[in-house]
């Protein structure tokens, strides 16, 4: 047996392996989420994916392989897609807001797989559970690093950066966990804006609030009444002060 991270295939064409595994994993995520991991069979996955049972065994050794890659898909997406979203963004507050938005957007695209991660990680082999936990920790560090930059730059007051990163991650995951009710009240954009208002704004310093107001005004994102008031106050403070004319003395 190879290492825990190895998922062996009999097919040697890397492109074909990637395509077929993606097809099979998408079908498995749906079934694992709807029917449960233990009750779902390889035959059911094959039928859902539109392939033969024998073909699945060309790309996976067993159901644990399929579950592992299903969960790894979500965490790999966080690691691969969040950093490019932050490329070229220098303001620490904007980086934190964009990272939060990117995380929530990925969760929205992979809601079934996110739910599956909560339900079925414990069903993996013990050595693979360790890999999934390590990958999740790396993802959380992306958020924690953004928070640290805000604190270090004086944009956020001092706080437990490690614990706060988990608060933001749990907020993103809640979009999948409670989508059935949250989607009745919020669009994804409105949900993220409310999250920033609840979990980021209250911890900003005056400098940080001015920075976030500037970001909101420039990008038309993450807008809230308090931010707009701050942006208006900033604009007024930066505009030239008009001198009041003294009333002329009456001519007698």
Secondary structure as UniProt FT lines:
FT   TURN            4..5
FT   HELIX           14..35
FT   TURN            37..39
FT   HELIX           42..49
FT   HELIX           53..59
FT   HELIX           63..86
FT   TURN            87..88
FT   HELIX           92..109
FT   HELIX           111..120
FT   HELIX           121..123
FT   HELIX           126..152
FT   TURN            153..154
FT   HELIX           161..177
FT   HELIX           179..182
FT   TURN            183..185
FT   HELIX           188..199
FT   HELIX           201..203
FT   HELIX           206..219
FT   HELIX           225..238
//
